[in-house]
Structure formats: structure tokens, C-alpha cells
Amino acid sequence: MTSIYDIQQLLKKFGTIIYTGDRVADLELMADELHELHEAKLIEATIYEAASFVLRQEMQKQKDKLH
């Protein structure tokens, strides 16, 4: 997991496509979906942690843009 695209492709494998038009909202929804997949033990902890890290980085970039 090195990009948002990788995360989108992972979520697509589980039938989840997220696009609201709001980048920050999309990232938050992706994080929620990843958490649910991890809790259900459908993805490994290492994948969950890597994807969460990428999402946190991107969320921070988006917040920095706003300020």
C-alpha cells in the first residue's frame, strides 16, 4: 500500500467504491471501510496499518492545503 489508488483498488475487491466529490470525506470513508474490513478479519493487520498510514498522510496534506 503506497498510494490512495492502491487503497481504492483494495476496497474495490470488496465491492466498495467511494467518491463523494469531497476529497477529505472520501479519505474518511475509506478509513472507515478499512477499519470495518480489519475488524471483520478480511484484511491482514499489515495491510490495514500500511493503508491507514497512507490515508493519514493524505488527510494531513489536504488539511495543510486548507490553511
N, C-alpha and C positions, 0 to 999 in steps of 0.2 A: 504494500500500500504506500504509494508515494505521491498520489495526486487525487484531487476530487473526482476526476474521471474514473480512476480505479475504484473508488468507493461507489460511484454511480453504477458501474458495471457489476460490482458485488451485489448491490441492492437489487439490480435488475434480475439477477439469477433467482431471487426470492420473490419476484413479481412486483417489486416496488419501484415506481418511477416518481421522482419528486421534482416538480417545477411549479413554483408559485409566481415567479416573476420578481420575487424579493430574495436576493442572494443570502442575506442573513437568515431569513426564515427557512430557506431551503437547507442551509447548513444545520440549523437547529433540528429540523425534521429528520435529516439524515442521521444526526447524532442519536435522536430518539429511536429511530428504526434500528440502528446498530446495537443500541443498548438492549432493545427487545430481543434481537436475534441472539445476542450473547447470553441473556438471561435464559432463553429457551434452549441454550446449548447447541445452536445451529451453526455458530461460527466459533473458531478457536480463540482463546484469550489473546494469543499473539496478534492475530488479525484484528481483533477488536481494539487492542491497545494501539497498534500502528495507525489504524483508521481514525481513532479518536484523536491521536496526536496531530494528524494531518488536518482534521476538522478544526481543532483548537487553533492551529496556526493560521488557517484561512479566516476563521472568525476574528482573530486579532488583527489581521490585515484589513479586513472590512471595517472594523471599529476604528482603526487608525486613519483610514480614508475619510471617515466622517468628521474627524477632529482636526 
